[in-house]
Amino acid sequence: MKKLSILILFFIISLLLAPNLAAQQKFVPLGDFTLESGSTIKDCRIGYRTFGTMNPEADNVILFPTWFGGTSKHLGNLVGPDKLLDSARYFVIAMDALGNGVSSSPSNNLHQPQSAFPLFSIRDMVNSQYSSLTQGLGINHLYAVVGGSMGGMQVFQWLVSYPDFIDKALAYVASPWQSGHGRLVWETELAMIENGLAHEVPLDIITEQVALVQVINAYTPEYRNRQTTPAAVTDFRHAYVKRFSSNFRPYNWASQLRAMMQHDITLSVGDKTESLPEIIMAETFIIVSATDHLVPPGPALELADIIGAETHIFSNDCGHLAPGCEMAEFVEIVHNFLH
């Protein structure tokens, strides 16, 4: 009896300590995937994690694509009861974008490593997600697609690439096409990577340079002055670069930079912005930050005017990270729209 009790206790402990199977990293194999350029990603696969339960009608599915450099594991921090996306109500699919180091990327493709990996676009990211959903997961409609930053760029592309596939779309701190300042930031980072690799600059130096451009533009000067004293700048810089380096792979970063630099949803409609209201079918909500220097809000607000989308503007000094600085309100806004 004592031995049986020990076995039962061991079983219970094992269940308590077991990882959440619904949030484990999974992959959809797409084989040789053709890009809009005509090039092919060999043995392409797309990573994803699921949260929650799909209801019998399959009408509670939300796609949550990754932000620039982010992974589905990162997105998991925003999914759960009372979080940004409520997994008690929705079946959330966090999907890794091409080039993020989880889905097919320059860093992990054995057939086309590093510089041999083909150029891809935001539209290619969305096409790979559509194929993963329909061919791999058997999902033929989405209740919503939600994304921030580059994830929001994918949301905007979904609106024109597969307009009847989604009921609702929410993009935050994102852009349907690039602004001048946004393009300048991306080109600067890309130049640092390309020049550094061409001249065999040590990786830690390339990493630090790109990280500093990123952090300078991610927040406003007011925010940084409030958060970091001059005496603390050096320690802050070292700590930020250390965190940044854990997820930075130069060829991956460059591949997603190129995709964002060319991003423009009007290319899907023949550069005719006036046709967007007729094409976009999903109920759309656009959230921007008035102080965003990394992805300036102008293009997103312009699109909102064109299609009559509802908007919310955060006006704090947190720049690109503005929604996170008012997380309670952000969550409430998202919940109200999705419900």
C-alpha atoms as one frame of an Amber mdcrd trajectory, in Angstrom:
protein
   0.000   0.000   0.000   2.845   2.379   0.840   4.451   1.653  -2.547   1.138
   2.322  -4.311   0.720   5.624  -2.463   4.206   6.688  -3.526   3.402   5.822
  -7.149   0.153   7.822  -7.025   1.961  10.791  -5.459   4.655  10.593  -8.158
   1.965  10.551 -10.865   0.225  13.621  -9.429   3.500  15.522  -9.151   4.341
  14.588 -12.748   1.033  16.033 -13.935   1.575  19.244 -12.009   5.090  19.715
 -13.353   4.365  18.665 -16.933   4.596  21.448 -19.550   1.433  22.830 -21.083
   1.131  20.613 -24.167  -1.104  23.181 -25.875   1.722  25.709 -25.759   4.515
  23.488 -27.024   6.394  24.425 -30.176   4.930  22.683 -33.231   5.569  22.892
 -36.966   3.645  22.664 -40.221   5.778  21.292 -43.077   5.037  23.056 -46.367
   7.608  21.338 -48.561   9.184  23.563 -51.195   7.314  26.837 -50.742   7.131
  29.244 -53.687   7.516  32.943 -52.878   5.884  35.818 -54.740   9.269  36.530
 -56.372   9.244  33.055 -57.919  12.057  31.830 -55.654  11.538  28.789 -53.444
  12.223  28.047 -49.788  13.260  24.413 -49.736  11.694  22.185 -47.075   9.842
  25.174 -45.662   8.195  24.782 -42.287   6.211  27.172 -40.157   6.301  27.145
 -36.367   3.288  27.690 -34.148   1.878  27.235 -30.654  -1.780  26.893 -29.703
  -3.591  28.112 -26.607  -7.126  27.344 -25.520  -9.697  25.100 -27.184 -11.382
  25.326 -30.550 -15.150  25.234 -30.103 -17.356  22.786 -32.088 -18.291  25.502
 -34.590 -14.612  26.429 -35.100 -15.599  30.106 -34.979 -13.359  31.186 -32.097
  -9.974  30.889 -33.833  -7.573  33.836 -33.597  -4.281  34.030 -35.468  -1.508
  35.905 -33.617   1.555  36.447 -35.894   4.931  37.409 -34.442   6.467  40.855
 -34.266   9.888  41.774 -35.689  12.426  39.305 -34.317   9.810  37.783 -32.025
   8.711  34.169 -31.645   5.517  32.345 -30.765   7.055  31.721 -27.344   7.227
  35.480 -26.806   3.597  35.859 -27.886   2.596  33.260 -25.317   3.245  35.830
 -22.580   0.265  37.810 -23.904  -2.143  34.870 -24.108  -4.244  33.534 -21.251
  -7.248  34.346 -19.073  -7.375  38.108 -18.420  -4.435  38.690 -20.777  -4.431
  40.398 -24.175  -5.932  37.356 -25.912  -8.190  35.284 -23.666  -7.446  31.594
 -24.199 -10.429  30.680 -22.029 -12.656  32.098 -24.750 -10.610  31.793 -27.945
  -8.431  29.211 -29.652  -5.291  31.256 -30.250  -2.686  30.203 -32.790   0.590
  32.074 -32.263   2.477  31.632 -35.532   6.159  32.227 -36.201   6.913  34.452
 -39.186   9.437  33.504 -41.827  12.937  34.594 -40.835  12.425  34.612 -37.068
  14.746  31.678 -36.382  11.912  29.229 -35.619  10.060  29.056 -38.914  12.283
  28.616 -41.961  15.053  31.204 -41.725  18.594  31.912 -42.893  19.880  30.498
 -39.591  18.109  27.132 -39.712  17.644  26.148 -43.354  20.230  23.500 -44.247
  19.569  23.785 -47.984  19.799  27.608 -48.148  21.826  28.812 -45.172  22.550
  32.424 -44.290  23.014  34.586 -47.425  21.720  31.778 -49.669  18.248  32.054
 -48.118  15.861  33.685 -50.623  14.359  37.139 -50.144  10.773  37.071 -48.878
   8.074  39.638 -48.198   5.378  40.322 -45.625   2.960  38.901 -48.206   5.021
  35.692 -48.278   4.726  35.484 -44.489   0.947  35.732 -44.788   0.794  33.238
 -47.668   2.798  30.741 -45.613   0.409  31.232 -42.698  -2.613  30.712 -44.944
  -1.109  27.486 -46.284  -0.273  26.347 -42.755  -3.810  26.989 -41.545  -5.657
  25.460 -44.490  -3.347  22.607 -45.494  -1.684  21.811 -42.191  -4.280  22.567
 -39.521  -7.517  22.206 -41.475  -8.706  25.714 -40.574 -10.658  27.486 -43.310
 -11.756  30.639 -41.513 -10.524  32.906 -38.726 -12.592  34.814 -36.257  -9.772
  37.337 -35.996  -6.163  38.064 -36.747  -4.344  40.219 -34.191  -0.776  41.494
 -34.318   1.604  44.198 -33.203   4.497  45.921 -34.975   5.583  43.567 -37.797
   2.787  41.259 -36.642   0.411  44.126 -37.369   1.945  44.563 -40.813   0.942
  40.955 -41.416  -2.572  41.780 -40.176  -2.823  44.561 -42.764  -1.623  42.182
 -45.480  -4.216  39.599 -44.443  -6.894  42.230 -45.065  -6.076  42.425 -48.783
  -4.621  38.973 -49.464  -7.459  36.942 -47.934 -10.267  39.432 -47.264 -13.065
  36.868 -46.829 -11.015  34.591 -44.552 -11.324  36.747 -41.413 -14.172  38.432
 -39.532 -12.113  40.864 -37.450  -8.644  42.375 -37.706  -6.714  44.298 -35.063
  -3.308  45.830 -35.750  -1.369  47.769 -33.115   1.698  49.999 -33.551   1.932
  48.753 -37.127   1.912  50.164 -40.620   0.191  49.200 -43.909   3.075  50.799
 -45.805   6.303  52.403 -44.705   6.879  55.996 -43.641  10.022  57.905 -44.508
  11.422  57.801 -40.978  10.533  54.148 -40.487  12.248  53.234 -43.743  15.335
  55.216 -42.678  15.580  53.284 -39.406  15.341  49.919 -41.188  17.852  50.937
 -43.863  20.294  52.093 -41.181  20.100  48.777 -39.342  20.400  46.824 -42.582
  23.453  48.849 -43.647  25.127  48.086 -40.320  24.544  44.375 -40.796  25.521
  44.218 -44.472  28.630  46.377 -44.059  29.624  44.539 -40.904  29.350  41.112
 -42.515  31.105  42.268 -45.693  34.078  43.597 -43.697  34.105  40.715 -41.196
  33.289  42.941 -38.250  32.969  40.845 -35.062  29.389  39.777 -34.391  29.281
  41.392 -30.959  30.040  44.782 -32.515  27.356  44.390 -35.194  24.906  43.303
 -32.506  25.625  46.309 -30.297  25.287  48.779 -33.170  21.923  47.398 -34.314
  20.660  47.127 -30.740  21.428  50.785 -30.034  19.651  52.012 -33.178  16.666
  49.883 -32.159  16.447  51.117 -28.570  17.006  54.779 -29.474  14.002  54.634
 -31.792  11.813  52.328 -29.718  11.265  54.925 -26.969  11.030  58.685 -26.896
  13.777  60.922 -25.468  11.335  61.960 -22.733  10.820  58.362 -21.676  14.532
  57.584 -21.650  15.346  60.762 -19.687  12.693  59.822 -17.147  13.844  56.218
 -16.825  17.619  56.482 -17.099  19.913  59.029 -15.486  23.098  60.029 -17.326
  25.155  58.117 -14.768  23.125  54.951 -15.419  23.318  55.048 -19.233  26.378
  52.810 -19.567  24.910  50.081 -17.355  21.564  50.359 -19.169  23.272  50.093
 -22.556  25.227  46.981 -21.584  22.149  45.307 -20.101  20.018  46.092 -23.147
  22.614  44.820 -25.612  22.984  41.616 -23.590  19.214  40.973 -23.753  19.100
  41.901 -27.428  21.966  39.569 -28.351  20.151  36.517 -26.985  17.710  36.651
 -29.897  19.778  38.416 -32.591  21.007  36.515 -35.639  22.272  38.931 -38.319
  20.986  37.111 -41.400  17.572  36.524 -39.807  17.299  40.149 -38.713  18.332
  41.366 -42.158  15.793  39.113 -43.875  12.877  40.526 -41.885  14.218  44.073
 -42.281  14.108  43.665 -46.062  10.559  42.348 -45.861   9.405  45.346 -43.816
  11.241  47.843 -46.013   9.274  46.654 -49.060   5.967  46.302 -47.218   3.037
  48.054 -48.887  -0.427  46.507 -49.003  -1.407  48.693 -51.960   0.942  46.619
 -54.123  -1.654  43.853 -53.799  -4.328  46.097 -55.310  -2.361  47.762 -58.099
  -1.345  50.810 -56.031  -4.999  51.879 -55.908  -5.733  52.986 -52.355  -9.225
  54.049 -53.405 -10.103  50.380 -53.984  -9.236  49.339 -50.418 -12.734  50.002
 -48.964 -14.211  47.659 -51.565 -11.618  44.925 -50.963 -11.299  44.913 -47.173
 -14.201  42.996 -45.649 -13.139  42.409 -42.034 -14.151  44.709 -39.207 -10.886
  46.509 -38.512  -9.490  48.198 -35.427  -6.204  50.118 -35.581  -4.210  51.113
 -32.494  -1.262  53.491 -32.792   1.128  55.435 -30.618   1.299  59.172 -31.240
   4.957  59.160 -30.130   6.098  56.099 -32.114   9.446  56.747 -33.847  10.039
  53.127 -34.876   6.735  52.670 -36.731   5.280  56.182 -37.073   1.464  56.242
 -36.906   0.779  58.279 -40.058   0.243  55.451 -42.577  -1.992  53.439 -40.220
  -4.179  56.447 -39.489  -4.334  57.201 -43.211  -5.588  53.685 -43.883  -8.134
  54.042 -41.079  -9.517  57.151 -42.791  -9.656  55.384 -46.155 -11.565  52.315
 -44.949 -13.449  53.885 -42.023 -11.742  51.743 -39.376 -12.085  52.419 -35.663
  -8.903  53.720 -34.040  -7.330  54.313 -30.668  -4.316  56.567 -30.153  -2.044
  56.148 -27.140  -0.439  59.488 -26.307   2.056  58.581 -23.596   5.819  58.996
 -24.020   6.607  55.276 -24.378   6.944  55.461 -28.149   6.632  52.133 -29.940
   5.960  50.391 -26.625   3.061  52.694 -25.734   0.365  49.978 -25.447   2.453
  48.072 -22.923   2.798  51.181 -20.750  -0.995  51.243 -20.407  -1.559  47.505
 -20.404  -4.830  47.463 -18.459  -6.459  49.869 -20.919  -4.871  48.074 -23.869
  -6.300  44.724 -22.753  -9.726  46.249 -22.192  -9.739  47.831 -25.661  -8.758
  44.568 -27.335 -11.305  42.541 -25.351 -14.111  44.978 -26.178 -13.320  44.829
 -29.880 -13.052  41.050 -30.030 -16.187  40.455 -27.996
